[in-house]
Amino acid sequence: MAVSANRLELLQIADAVAREKSIDRSIVIAAMEDAFSKAARSRYGAETDVHAEIDPKTGELKLTRHMLVVEKVENSSTQIMLEDARKRHPAAQVGDTIADPLPPLEYGRIAAQSAKQVLVQKVREAERDRQYAEYKDRIGEIVNGVVKRVEYGNVVVDLGRGEAIVRRDELLPREVFRNGDRIRAYIYDARREPRGPQIFLSRTHPQFTAKLFAQEVPEIYDGIVEVRAVARDPGSRAKIAVISRDSSVDPVGACVGMRGSRVQAVVNELQGEKIDIIPWSPDIATFVVNALAPAEVAKVVLDEDKERIEVVVPDAQLSLAIGRRGQNVRLASQLTGWDIDILTEQEESERRTAEFESRTKTFVEALDLDEVVGQLLASEGFSSIEELALVDEKEIAGIEGFDEDTARELQSRAREYIARQENELDDKRKELGVADELRDVEGITTAMMVKLGENGVKTVEDLAGCAADDLVGWTERKDGETKHEPGYFDGLNVAREEAEAIVMQARLKAGWITEAELAAQAAPAEAEAEAEGEPA
């Protein structure tokens, strides 16, 4: 059959809207059907279930009224008696829906306006869905766009198939964009919001630098060189750690390029931001030394529990290691994920001397010794009275100037001192009201019981309700810095594994778990430890 002008026009409108809004033609036609349905309901009654159907090939519009077949009519607008339904459809049964054709309508101005609003709303929703679906999967990519407008420092970018925004704090310092400027940025978020999907771009995100290198360095794009970490002080300086999967490819050289051409292209895009490219290393000490370049490092000391590393540098290298306003050490810390303390060789020497004097004083006062004897013990590496009491007597006797009698006397005094300390701690434990039964929990010492009592943990049940974090504290990273929150056992040198074992033993004694459950929980951890201990 021939398609009338009106029908043809309907399909042309659907095609034009679909092309303009980059949405599927069927979605536009469905929106038109909803619009016609609403307009028809304004004529036949708002409660009437009117359906409009547009043939996608001919553009022919059909209106039908749907009614539910029931035995007793409660709403005549949407329901029909079984007897009446069978007059039109002999096979009708209760629960069926029958569709009666309706004659074409002449739409008035109000109905047409209402239909237009429905159509516009449906098309807008479809456009938003398409835009969100497209960009939510592109988070982590770099996009190019044109600046559409600048609002209060925020830059609205036309991406061609949608709009995005670069907030003021996501722009580089002193960076100014005007309408019509081209802009390259990193998609870091896409969210559904009441006013439509919001696509957020950034030029300060650390991964923006990594993605720019991927565009400039074929080895990164091909996966031969990998960017392991990036730290940025946007607009000023950045550090990027790279590693090569191919021993014949130098990762730093690949990123720098011939005469620095590759890194210079990234620097130009980032408004002159200086970039240090350093080799990544699985050994954290080596990695930190590399990250502090160009400063030279004399020595490093790791504290793995607190993720802190102490770096000793020559006196002349201190300002270079710290950098202007602490920039170099701050970026190195962000890059490695460890807190970095920088000391000069002189400061470290002074601290070692202070520690030596402190240990000497402890031995002299606790064991009633001459200062020379205390110094000898400290210089031999003894750090505590407990260590002296527990070590093999022959080890003490082997110190130059000591004999077996001296060793025996020293250990006797050390044990007496520990016993006195234990009695004092036990008295304090009793004053705090800590139950005797806590002593039966495997791994618990009297000093621990005092610390628990000071923090309100006085029974096995109380201890069973604790977590390892409560006992040894925890570390969390905020604003590029690792912060340690103290636990009950701070100062007692208790490892997290020990704390976890103590809590599990308390739960066992309290009857919260059984021996079998404890063994089942321990088995995976032991297997993992064995796997880590196997030679590569």
C-alpha positions as semicolon CSV with decimal commas, in nm:
position;residue;x (nm);y (nm);z (nm)
1;M;0,000;0,000;0,000
2;A;0,113;0,356;-0,065
3;V;0,251;0,551;0,228
4;S;0,071;0,878;0,285
5;A;0,265;1,203;0,332
6;N;0,178;1,212;0,703
7;R;0,302;0,859;0,759
8;L;0,618;0,923;0,560
9;E;0,678;1,240;0,759
10;L;0,645;1,044;1,084
11;L;0,923;0,807;0,983
12;Q;1,142;1,091;0,859
13;I;1,107;1,266;1,194
14;A;1,203;0,943;1,376
15;D;1,510;0,901;1,152
16;A;1,618;1,262;1,196
17;V;1,586;1,254;1,577
18;A;1,771;0,920;1,594
19;R;2,061;1,059;1,388
20;E;2,080;1,390;1,574
21;K;2,072;1,238;1,923
22;S;2,278;0,926;1,831
23;I;2,013;0,690;1,965
24;D;1,845;0,387;1,814
25;R;1,556;0,454;1,572
26;S;1,337;0,197;1,751
27;I;1,373;0,396;2,076
28;V;1,245;0,711;1,900
29;I;0,950;0,522;1,751
30;A;0,868;0,374;2,095
31;A;0,877;0,728;2,238
32;M;0,638;0,844;1,964
33;E;0,404;0,557;2,048
34;D;0,402;0,663;2,415
35;A;0,331;1,022;2,308
36;F;0,035;0,919;2,089
37;S;-0,096;0,693;2,368
38;K;-0,098;0,983;2,613
39;A;-0,269;1,211;2,364
40;A;-0,536;0,947;2,298
41;R;-0,598;0,900;2,671
42;S;-0,679;1,270;2,697
43;R;-0,962;1,200;2,451
44;Y;-1,089;0,862;2,582
45;G;-1,019;0,914;2,953
46;A;-0,704;0,901;3,164
47;E;-0,790;0,557;3,305
48;T;-0,837;0,399;2,964
49;D;-0,553;0,165;2,866
50;V;-0,483;0,299;2,517
51;H;-0,189;0,164;2,316
52;A;-0,044;0,323;2,004
53;E;0,157;0,121;1,751
54;I;0,359;0,266;1,463
55;D;0,463;0,035;1,181
56;P;0,841;0,101;1,142
57;K;0,821;0,030;0,766
58;T;0,505;0,213;0,659
59;G;0,461;0,464;0,940
60;E;0,097;0,353;0,983
61;L;-0,045;0,444;1,326
62;K;-0,288;0,206;1,500
63;L;-0,469;0,288;1,822
64;T;-0,613;0,006;2,036
65;R;-0,789;-0,007;2,371
66;H;-0,681;-0,297;2,594
67;M;-0,934;-0,444;2,837
68;L;-0,903;-0,727;3,090
69;V;-1,163;-1,003;3,072
70;V;-1,326;-1,056;3,414
71;E;-1,638;-1,221;3,558
72;K;-1,741;-0,908;3,748
73;V;-1,656;-0,558;3,625
74;E;-1,518;-0,319;3,886
75;N;-1,368;-0,062;3,649
76;S;-1,546;-0,025;3,316
77;S;-1,253;0,171;3,167
78;T;-1,012;-0,121;3,185
79;Q;-1,231;-0,432;3,237
80;I;-1,497;-0,617;3,036
81;M;-1,746;-0,893;3,122
82;L;-1,671;-1,239;2,983
83;E;-2,005;-1,249;2,794
84;D;-1,940;-0,912;2,623
85;A;-1,584;-1,011;2,540
86;R;-1,699;-1,333;2,370
87;K;-1,933;-1,136;2,142
88;R;-1,619;-0,978;1,991
89;H;-1,371;-1,263;2,052
90;P;-1,545;-1,599;2,088
91;A;-1,231;-1,767;2,234
92;A;-1,187;-1,511;2,515
93;Q;-1,127;-1,646;2,867
94;V;-1,118;-1,479;3,211
95;G;-0,775;-1,322;3,259
96;D;-0,721;-1,256;2,886
97;T;-0,659;-0,908;2,753
98;I;-0,848;-0,811;2,441
99;A;-0,753;-0,525;2,212
100;D;-1,023;-0,325;2,035
101;P;-0,919;-0,095;1,749
102;L;-0,996;0,277;1,794
103;P;-1,067;0,524;1,513
104;P;-0,798;0,781;1,415
105;L;-0,801;1,098;1,622
106;E;-0,784;1,465;1,541
107;Y;-0,551;1,596;1,811
108;G;-0,624;1,931;1,965
109;R;-0,359;2,183;2,066
110;I;-0,347;2,067;2,429
111;A;-0,326;1,699;2,339
112;A;-0,054;1,771;2,082
113;Q;0,145;1,975;2,337
114;S;0,115;1,693;2,590
115;A;0,231;1,440;2,333
116;K;0,528;1,661;2,245
117;Q;0,635;1,678;2,612
118;V;0,625;1,298;2,642
119;L;0,825;1,260;2,321
120;V;1,091;1,512;2,426
121;Q;1,122;1,354;2,773
122;K;1,154;1,000;2,636
123;V;1,413;1,102;2,378
124;R;1,610;1,293;2,643
125;E;1,611;0,989;2,874
126;A;1,724;0,765;2,588
127;E;2,001;1,010;2,503
128;R;2,117;1,015;2,866
129;D;2,113;0,635;2,886
130;R;2,317;0,612;2,567
131;Q;2,567;0,871;2,690
132;Y;2,611;0,702;3,031
133;A;2,640;0,353;2,877
134;E;2,905;0,479;2,636
135;Y;3,127;0,662;2,885
136;K;3,096;0,442;3,197
137;D;3,305;0,182;3,012
138;R;3,561;0,442;2,908
139;I;3,671;0,542;3,258
140;G;4,050;0,540;3,253
141;E;4,079;0,664;2,894
142;I;4,208;0,992;2,755
143;V;3,957;1,186;2,541
144;N;3,986;1,490;2,319
145;G;3,718;1,757;2,313
146;V;3,638;2,120;2,247
147;V;3,574;2,371;2,524
148;K;3,204;2,461;2,507
149;R;3,193;2,710;2,793
150;V;3,366;2,803;3,117
151;E;3,151;2,837;3,430
152;Y;3,309;2,967;3,753
153;G;3,643;2,815;3,657
154;N;3,489;2,477;3,563
155;V;3,537;2,384;3,198
156;V;3,246;2,222;3,009
157;V;3,380;2,009;2,723
158;D;3,196;1,893;2,411
159;L;3,310;1,537;2,337
160;G;3,102;1,509;2,020
161;R;2,865;1,244;2,160
162;G;2,819;1,403;2,499
163;E;2,928;1,671;2,740
164;A;3,186;1,640;3,019
165;I;3,318;1,870;3,286
166;V;3,668;1,949;3,411
167;R;3,631;2,096;3,759
168;R;3,854;2,383;3,858
169;D;4,060;2,167;4,098
170;E;4,119;1,912;3,819
171;L;4,291;2,170;3,598
172;L;4,664;2,241;3,611
173;P;4,766;2,558;3,799
174;R;4,773;2,872;3,586
175;E;4,596;2,683;3,305
176;V;4,333;2,891;3,121
177;F;4,088;2,766;2,857
178;R;3,854;2,965;2,637
179;N;3,554;2,869;2,423
180;G;3,661;2,674;2,117
181;D;3,998;2,558;2,260
182;R;4,086;2,192;2,213
183;I;4,147;2,001;2,536
184;R;4,282;1,657;2,622
185;A;4,188;1,503;2,957
186;Y;4,145;1,179;3,152
187;I;3,800;1,030;3,228
188;Y;3,808;0,941;3,597
189;D;3,436;0,908;3,674
190;A;3,092;0,881;3,512
191;R;2,780;0,902;3,728
192;R;2,404;0,907;3,681
193;E;2,257;1,221;3,829
194;P;1,903;1,371;3,827
195;R;1,999;1,625;3,563
196;G;2,157;1,357;3,345
197;P;2,481;1,161;3,333
198;Q;2,786;1,353;3,449
199;I;3,125;1,269;3,294
200;F;3,416;1,400;3,497
201;L;3,752;1,473;3,337
202;S;4,087;1,550;3,498
203;R;4,421;1,689;3,391
204;T;4,576;1,648;3,739
205;H;4,505;1,276;3,792
206;P;4,826;1,066;3,822
207;Q;4,694;0,822;3,562
208;F;4,665;1,107;3,309
209;T;5,045;1,111;3,299
210;A;5,060;0,732;3,265
211;K;4,811;0,735;2,975
212;L;4,997;1,015;2,799
213;F;5,314;0,804;2,812
214;A;5,116;0,510;2,671
215;Q;5,022;0,730;2,374
216;E;5,380;0,849;2,319
217;V;5,573;0,527;2,396
218;P;5,492;0,227;2,171
219;E;5,662;-0,010;2,419
220;I;5,407;0,084;2,687
221;Y;5,115;0,050;2,445
222;D;5,244;-0,295;2,339
223;G;5,285;-0,406;2,701
224;I;5,666;-0,447;2,686
225;V;5,717;-0,160;2,933
226;E;5,472;-0,119;3,222
227;V;5,401;0,192;3,428
228;R;5,386;0,060;3,786
229;A;5,330;0,383;3,982
230;V;5,284;0,755;3,930
231;A;5,307;1,043;4,178
232;R;5,232;1,401;4,078
233;D;5,251;1,752;4,208
234;P;5,034;1,881;3,919
235;G;5,196;2,150;3,707
236;S;5,525;2,128;3,895
237;R;5,682;1,783;3,911
238;A;5,601;1,415;3,870
239;K;5,771;1,081;3,929
240;I;5,685;0,775;3,723
241;A;5,810;0,422;3,797
242;V;5,850;0,187;3,501
243;I;5,959;-0,173;3,450
244;S;6,038;-0,374;3,137
245;R;5,911;-0,726;3,068
246;D;6,190;-0,768;2,812
247;S;6,545;-0,761;2,949
248;S;6,673;-0,618;2,619
249;V;6,452;-0,308;2,652
250;D;6,558;-0,027;2,885
251;P;6,229;0,104;3,034
252;V;6,370;0,446;3,126
253;G;6,534;0,493;2,786
254;A;6,214;0,389;2,606
255;C;6,013;0,651;2,796
256;V;6,271;0,926;2,744
257;G;6,301;0,862;2,370
258;M;6,558;0,984;2,122
259;R;6,702;1,309;2,261
260;G;6,413;1,320;2,507
261;S;6,148;1,353;2,234
262;R;5,891;1,124;2,399
263;V;5,909;1,265;2,750
264;Q;5,916;1,619;2,607
265;A;5,584;1,559;2,431
266;V;5,427;1,466;2,766
267;V;5,595;1,761;2,941
268;N;5,452;2,000;2,679
269;E;5,099;1,861;2,729
270;L;5,137;1,908;3,107
271;Q;5,242;2,274;3,077
272;G;5,610;2,214;3,150
273;E;5,567;1,972;3,445
274;K;5,909;1,817;3,518
275;I;5,900;1,436;3,503
276;D;6,146;1,197;3,674
277;I;6,140;0,851;3,515
278;I;6,277;0,588;3,751
279;P;6,315;0,207;3,729
280;W;6,067;0,017;3,948
281;S;6,206;-0,257;4,173
282;P;6,031;-0,531;4,375
283;D;6,284;-0,465;4,652
284;I;6,135;-0,172;4,844
285;A;6,473;-0,046;4,966
286;T;6,608;-0,028;4,609
287;F;6,284;0,130;4,490
288;V;6,298;0,403;4,756
289;V;6,662;0,478;4,671
290;N;6,563;0,510;4,303
291;A;6,260;0,723;4,389
292;L;6,469;0,975;4,583
293;A;6,685;1,047;4,277
294;P;6,870;1,272;4,207
295;A;6,975;1,255;4,576
296;E;7,235;0,995;4,678
297;V;7,146;0,757;4,961
298;A;7,400;0,613;5,206
299;K;7,179;0,367;5,397
300;V;6,816;0,259;5,443
301;V;6,643;0,096;5,742
302;L;6,299;-0,067;5,693
303;D;6,010;-0,098;5,938
304;E;5,776;-0,329;5,749
305;D;5,501;-0,336;6,015
306;K;5,448;0,041;5,997
307;E;5,551;0,073;5,631
308;R;5,812;0,329;5,723
309;I;6,162;0,354;5,582
310;E;6,450;0,551;5,729
311;V;6,689;0,693;5,472
312;V;7,036;0,816;5,564
313;V;7,195;1,064;5,322
314;P;7,525;1,253;5,327
315;D;7,494;1,595;5,493
316;A;7,543;1,773;5,160
317;Q;7,260;1,574;5,000
318;L;6,990;1,655;5,258
319;S;6,833;1,954;5,080
320;L;6,838;1,766;4,748
321;A;6,671;1,459;4,901
322;I;6,399;1,664;5,067
323;G;6,348;1,893;4,767
324;R;6,188;2,235;4,752
325;R;5,914;2,250;5,016
326;G;5,957;1,876;5,071
327;Q;5,848;1,797;4,717
328;N;6,106;1,528;4,634
329;V;6,054;1,319;4,946
330;R;5,674;1,368;4,932
331;L;5,654;1,241;4,574
332;A;5,887;0,951;4,654
333;S;5,661;0,858;4,945
334;Q;5,347;0,870;4,725
335;L;5,523;0,666;4,457
336;T;5,641;0,387;4,689
337;G;5,347;0,391;4,932
338;W;5,586;0,406;5,228
339;D;5,652;0,686;5,475
340;I;6,007;0,810;5,432
341;D;6,212;0,965;5,713
342;I;6,531;1,135;5,597
343;L;6,832;1,170;5,826
344;T;7,181;1,299;5,762
345;E;7,477;1,080;5,849
346;Q;7,553;1,312;6,140
347;E;7,194;1,288;6,274
348;E;7,203;0,910;6,248
349;S;7,537;0,899;6,430
350;E;7,396;1,119;6,708
351;R;7,088;0,899;6,737
352;R;7,294;0,581;6,752
353;T;7,503;0,739;7,026
354;A;7,186;0,835;7,217
355;E;7,051;0,478;7,183
356;F;7,384;0,335;7,303
357;E;7,383;0,565;7,606
358;S;7,017;0,478;7,680
359;R;7,089;0,102;7,672
360;T;7,400;0,149;7,883
361;K;7,201;0,346;8,142
362;T;6,931;0,076;8,149
363;F;7,188;-0,198;8,222
364;V;7,372;0,014;8,482
365;E;7,059;0,113;8,677
366;A;6,863;-0,212;8,647
367;L;7,152;-0,449;8,724
368;D;7,359;-0,220;8,949
369;L;7,667;-0,237;8,723
370;D;7,970;-0,022;8,656
371;E;7,929;0,203;8,351
372;V;8,210;0,022;8,168
373;V;8,030;-0,314;8,202
374;G;7,702;-0,155;8,083
375;Q;7,884;-0,010;7,781
376;L;8,035;-0,349;7,701
377;L;7,692;-0,515;7,703
378;A;7,541;-0,237;7,486
379;S;7,830;-0,249;7,239
380;E;7,789;-0,629;7,204
381;G;7,435;-0,573;7,077
382;F;7,228;-0,654;7,388
383;S;6,920;-0,429;7,374
384;S;6,716;-0,540;7,677
385;I;6,737;-0,705;8,018
386;E;6,514;-0,991;7,892
387;E;6,759;-1,066;7,611
388;L;7,048;-1,080;7,858
389;A;6,854;-1,316;8,090
390;L;6,755;-1,561;7,815
391;V;7,075;-1,579;7,609
392;D;7,316;-1,873;7,645
393;E;7,555;-1,812;7,933
394;K;7,853;-1,897;7,709
395;E;7,769;-1,604;7,482
396;I;7,811;-1,360;7,770
397;A;8,123;-1,535;7,896
398;G;8,275;-1,502;7,548
399;I;8,277;-1,120;7,572
400;E;8,632;-0,992;7,615
401;G;8,705;-0,931;7,985
402;F;8,417;-1,153;8,106
403;D;8,434;-1,508;8,245
404;E;8,176;-1,772;8,339
405;D;8,131;-1,637;8,692
406;T;8,067;-1,287;8,558
407;A;7,817;-1,423;8,305
408;R;7,641;-1,623;8,575
409;E;7,618;-1,319;8,803
410;L;7,487;-1,094;8,525
411;Q;7,216;-1,342;8,431
412;S;7,122;-1,389;8,796
413;R;7,079;-1,013;8,840
414;A;6,884;-0,990;8,513
415;R;6,643;-1,264;8,624
416;E;6,595;-1,103;8,965
417;Y;6,517;-0,771;8,796
418;I;6,263;-0,937;8,563
419;A;6,100;-1,112;8,860
420;R;6,066;-0,779;9,046
421;Q;5,918;-0,618;8,736
422;E;5,678;-0,909;8,697
423;N;5,558;-0,875;9,057
424;E;5,504;-0,500;9,017
425;L;5,309;-0,556;8,695
426;D;5,101;-0,829;8,859
427;D;5,011;-0,596;9,147
428;K;4,907;-0,330;8,895
429;R;4,707;-0,591;8,702
430;K;4,515;-0,679;9,017
431;E;4,449;-0,311;9,092
432;L;4,299;-0,273;8,744
433;G;4,067;-0,570;8,806
434;V;4,199;-0,787;8,522
435;A;4,079;-1,146;8,571
436;D;4,335;-1,421;8,654
437;E;4,183;-1,637;8,377
438;L;4,335;-1,408;8,112
439;R;4,676;-1,549;8,206
440;D;4,562;-1,888;8,068
441;V;4,520;-1,743;7,717
442;E;4,820;-1,861;7,516
443;G;5,058;-1,578;7,427
444;I;4,941;-1,334;7,697
445;T;5,203;-1,178;7,928
446;T;5,153;-0,980;8,249
447;A;5,259;-0,659;8,071
448;M;4,990;-0,725;7,810
449;M;4,732;-0,781;8,084
450;V;4,817;-0,441;8,235
451;K;4,779;-0,272;7,895
452;L;4,446;-0,450;7,840
453;G;4,323;-0,345;8,186
454;E;4,415;0,017;8,115
455;N;4,193;-0,005;7,805
456;G;3,895;-0,168;7,977
457;V;3,962;-0,525;7,861
458;K;3,943;-0,731;8,182
459;T;3,801;-1,074;8,097
460;V;3,850;-1,348;7,841
461;E;3,514;-1,250;7,689
462;D;3,635;-0,890;7,653
463;L;3,953;-1,005;7,478
464;A;3,758;-1,243;7,253
465;G;3,553;-0,946;7,132
466;C;3,865;-0,755;7,025
467;A;4,017;-0,743;6,679
468;A;4,388;-0,746;6,594
469;D;4,358;-0,375;6,502
470;D;4,246;-0,300;6,859
471;L;4,559;-0,464;6,998
472;V;4,836;-0,347;6,762
473;G;4,669;-0,052;6,588
474;W;4,644;-0,001;6,214
475;T;4,783;0,216;5,939
476;E;4,584;0,407;5,679
477;R;4,690;0,633;5,398
478;K;4,545;0,985;5,395
479;D;4,646;1,266;5,162
480;G;4,953;1,075;5,048
481;E;5,077;1,007;5,404
482;T;5,058;0,686;5,607
483;K;4,917;0,746;5,954
484;H;4,947;0,489;6,235
485;E;4,659;0,461;6,480
486;P;4,786;0,320;6,813
487;G;4,660;-0,005;6,968
488;Y;4,643;-0,136;7,326
489;F;4,982;-0,312;7,294
490;D;5,176;-0,015;7,156
491;G;5,524;-0,014;7,308
492;L;5,527;-0,391;7,369
493;N;5,664;-0,483;7,025
494;V;5,381;-0,727;6,944
495;A;5,346;-0,831;6,578
496;R;5,005;-0,847;6,409
497;E;5,028;-1,226;6,366
498;E;5,083;-1,264;6,742
499;A;4,785;-1,037;6,815
500;E;4,560;-1,238;6,581
501;A;4,670;-1,564;6,747
502;I;4,598;-1,421;7,096
503;V;4,246;-1,314;6,994
504;M;4,173;-1,657;6,843
505;Q;4,299;-1,831;7,159
506;A;4,072;-1,605;7,368
507;R;3,773;-1,697;7,149
508;L;3,862;-2,063;7,188
509;K;3,879;-2,031;7,568
510;A;3,554;-1,831;7,573
511;G;3,380;-2,108;7,377
512;W;3,310;-1,891;7,072
513;I;3,491;-2,137;6,843
514;T;3,604;-2,500;6,863
515;E;3,949;-2,653;6,824
516;A;3,844;-2,787;6,482
517;E;3,733;-2,443;6,362
518;L;4,058;-2,288;6,487
519;A;4,261;-2,554;6,304
520;A;4,057;-2,501;5,986
521;Q;4,128;-2,127;5,998
522;A;4,498;-2,181;6,061
523;A;4,547;-2,431;5,775
524;P;4,515;-2,182;5,481
525;A;4,754;-1,938;5,650
526;E;5,015;-2,212;5,704
527;A;4,980;-2,327;5,342
528;E;5,029;-1,970;5,221
529;A;5,336;-1,926;5,442
530;E;5,486;-2,249;5,307
531;A;5,416;-2,139;4,949
532;E;5,590;-1,806;5,010
533;G;5,888;-1,989;5,158
534;E;5,935;-2,216;4,855
535;P;6,225;-2,129;4,622
536;A;6,121;-1,952;4,303
